[in-house]
Every structure is written in structure tokens, then in C-alpha cells.
């Protein structure tokens, strides 16, 4: 862990610089520029709200905002996970020429997706005002809940980055698994209301993203306390997985350069 903190404090500026550069290059040739970072999840929200609210007659208080919260926090997780699989190959020109702690690339990617998520969060605030969602003090719990999501995302990214170097098909497998998890996370429906009670507990405890997004909605929309017990359990699990993943990355750093 000492080496991890030393490398983190020594290279965090690179992670920030790389994230900013990627953000600028992504919108350099776009007419709408950064507006796409808000427009894309907003359009998906409208599509899901129409399909499940009108076609399937879903009933949920503040339904559009309910969906947008789910999409916002899911996109941060999903994009970071997908990008981690090929992140070393994508940065081949850097990792093969100079030494850089490989996990710094993961942090840079999370900063990139996190910055984009901030734009969506501004929309959430606007929608809260528009729908006149009552303000409640429990909204401050979104900070520790998001900390759990960050820890979980980083933990999974370390293993996917490692095995993505050696297994070419891992990207396709990851995409399929994420799609399955997406439908089991309750992005456009309330798990606790729609599923039989005997399945709700197992799904909420076994799928941390379902727990995280449900907790976010409870704090923001309904003024309820999240399940801190299971959030803490998943935070500890994520820290352990991340520690093992970082150790694995350090152990195989030389192998990465040879393979890519």
C-alpha cells in the first residue's frame, strides 16, 4: 500500500491532465460540444420514460427523474468498466516508452467519466426543482453512497485491465455481462416494488449497483435512509478487491509491455 500511495501522489497530476485532454479532444470536432454529455443521457431518459411509462404503464413517483438518476450513476460505472478492458492497448504509445503506474490510467478514466457525470447531475438538480421534489437532509448521503460506487468501479477495473491484456475476447464478454446486470439493476423500474419479496433481498445484496442506485433514489427522491450495513459491506469488499487487483498489476507490469 505504501507503493500505491507513493505512486498515486506522484502521478495524480498526470491523471488529471490526461482526463482534461481527453475531454477536450472528445468535443473538439462537435457542433454541440459538451452539450452532448447532457443530451445523450437525457434522450435515453425520455426514451425509457416513454416506453416504460406509456407503453408498459409503469407507475413511479417522479418517474422521469427516477430514470435519469439511474442512468446517470449507471453510465459512470458502465463506461469506466468497458474502457478499462482495453485501456493499456489504447495507451500503448505511453506505457511502452515511459514508466507509469498502470492504475493511474484507470484513475484518469474515472476522472474523465466523473467529470461528464457532473453535467448530468446539474440536470438532476434542475429536474428536482422542476418536479418540486421536497428537500430532505438525507440527500447528503449521496456522498458516501457514491464513494462506494467509486471503490467498486475501481476494484473491478483493476482486474479487467489486467486480464484484458491477455484475453482478447474479454471486451465482448464484459459487454454482455454489463447488459445483463443493467436489466437486473432496476434502471427503469423499482426493484423493491416490482419483484417478489423473496428475490428483492438477494438481488439488492448480491448486485451492488442495484443497491447503490436504489440508495441514491431513496436519498434524493423519498427522503429515506439507505441500507448502510450493506453499503459498508460492499465498500469493504471493494477495497479488498482493489488491493488485490493493484498488487496483481504491480506484479505483472513488465508482462503488459511485452504482450501489447
N, C-alpha and C positions, 0 to 999 in steps of 0.2 A: 504493500500500500504506500510505503514511502516513495518508491519509484514513481508510482502513479501520480501522487500529488506533486512531486517534483516536475514531472513531465507536463502535468496539467498547468501548473503555474508558469512554466517556462514557455509554453506554446499556445496559451489561450488567446493571445493576440492574433496568432495566425488563424485560429478557428473563427474569430470574429471577422477578420479581414476577408477570409475565403467566403464566408456566408454573405457578406455585403457585396463582394464581387459577383457572386452567383446571382444574387437578387437583381443587380443592375443589368447583367447580361441577359437575364431571362426576359426582361421587358424592353430591351434596347430597340428592337425592331417592331414593337407592338404599338398600334394606334391608341389603344385604351390603357396601355402602360399598366401600373399597379392595380387599376380598377378590376382587372381580371381576377385578382386574388380574392376579391369580394364577390364578383359577379358569378364565378363558377359555383361555389357552394350555395349561393343564393338561388341560382337557377335549379340546382339539384333539389333544394328545399321546396321550390314551387312545384317541381315535377312529382316528388314524393307526396307532398300535401294534396295535390290533385288526385293522384292515383289512389292513395290510401284514405284520404278524407272524403273524396267524392265517389269514386268507383267502388271502393270496399267499405265505405260508410264508417270509417274509423272515428271514434269519439274520444277526444282527449282535450283537456283544458289548455288553451294557448297552443293549439296543435302545430301551427307553423313554427312558432318559437321552439316548441318541444322537439321538432325535427331538426331545426337549424343547430341547436345545441349539440345534438347527437352527431351531426355531420361535421361540425367544427372540430370536436375533440377526436372523432374517429379519423378524420383526414390527417391530422398531425401524426397519429400513431401509424396509420396505414402507409402514408408516403415515406415516413422515416424507415419503416421496416423494409419496404420494397427497395428503396435506394441503397440500403446497407449491403444487399447481396452482391452487387457489382461495383461497390464503391472503390475498391482497390484497383480494379481493372480500369475504371473511369479516370482514376488519378495515377495511372501508370507512369506518366512523364515525371511525376513528382517523387513517388515512392522509390523509383529505381535510380534516382540521381542523388537525392539528399536524404539524410536520416530524419524521419518524422514519426513520432509515436502514432501508430496507426489508429488508435482510438480517438485521436484528435480529429480525424476526418469524420468520425461519427458525430462528435460534438458539433462540428461545423455544420453538418447536415441537419442536425436537430435545431440549431440556431436558425438556419435557413427556413425550415418549416414552421418554427415557432414564431418567427417574425411575420410570416404570411398569416398565421393564425390570429395574430393581434388585430389584423384588419377585420377578420370575421367577428372577433369579439366586440369590436366597435359596433358592428351591425346588431349583435345581440343586445347591447345596451340600448340602441335606438329602438329595437323591437320591444324591449321591456317597457320603455316609455310609451310607445305607440299602443301596446295592448294593456297599458295601465296595470302591470303586474305589481302587486303590493310589495313595497320594500321590506325586507326582513334581515335581521342581524346574522342569520345563518349563512348569508351569501359569502361571508369571509372564509367559509370552509372550502371554497373552491381552490384556495391556495394550497393547503395540504393535499387535497384530492389530486390536483394537477401535479404535485410533487411525486405522488405515487405513479401517475402515468409516465412522467419523465423517467423515473427509475426503471419502470417496467420496460419502456421502449428502449432505453439504452442497454439494458441487460440482454434483451432479445437480439438487438443489433450486433452486439459483440460476437455472438455465436454465428449469426447469419453472415457476417463479414468474413469470419474465419472459414466456414465451410463453403462459402460462395466462391472462394478462390479455387477450391479443389473439385467442386461438384457443379458442372455447367448447368445441369437441369434444375438446380435449386431455385432459380428465379421463377420458373413455371410452377413448381410445387408451392412456393410461397404465395403466389398469386391465387392459386386455387384454395389454399388453406385460409387466406385472408377473406376470400369471398364467402366461404362457409361461416367463418367467425362473424363476418358482417351481419349475416342474417340471424345469428344467434346472440347478437348484442343488443337488439331492440332499438335500432336507429329510428324506425318509423312506427313502433308500437311499444306499449308499456308492458314489459315482461311480467311485472307483478300482477297485472290485471288480466292479461290475455292468455297466459299459460296456466295449466293446472297447478295447484299449490304444491303438489308433491315434486314438481320439477323446478319450481322457481328457486328454491333454496340451493339446490345443487348447481343450477346454471349460474346464479349470481356469485356463488363461492368459487366455482370452477372456471368461470370466464371473467377474468379481472376487468376487461374492458366493459362488459355489461355492468359490473359493479361500479366502475368509475363513472360511466355516463349516467347511470341511474342516480348516483350520488350527486352529480352535478345538477341534474334536473330537480332533485329534492331541495337542494340549497337555493337554487336560483328562482324556481317557479313556485314551490309549495311551502317554503319556509320550514323544512323538516331537517332534522339532524341525519347525517349519513351513518352508515354502519362502520364506525371507527374501528371496531375489532377486526373485521376482515380487511379493511383498508390497510391497517397496520400490519396484518399478517402478510399481505401481498407486497407491502413495501419491504419488509424484511426478506421475503423470498427473492424479490427483485435485486436487492443489494447483494445477497449471496450469489445469485446467478451472475450478476455483473462482475463481482470479484473473480469468480471462476473464469468468466469469459475474458477479462482483461489479462489474467495470468496466462491463459491459453494463447492470446495474441502475442504477448511478450515472448513466449516460448517458441513461437513459430514465425517470428518476424523475418528471419533470413530465408525461410522457405517460401514466403509470399513473393519475394523479389525474384526468386528462381523460377517459380511457376508462371507468373504473369509476364 
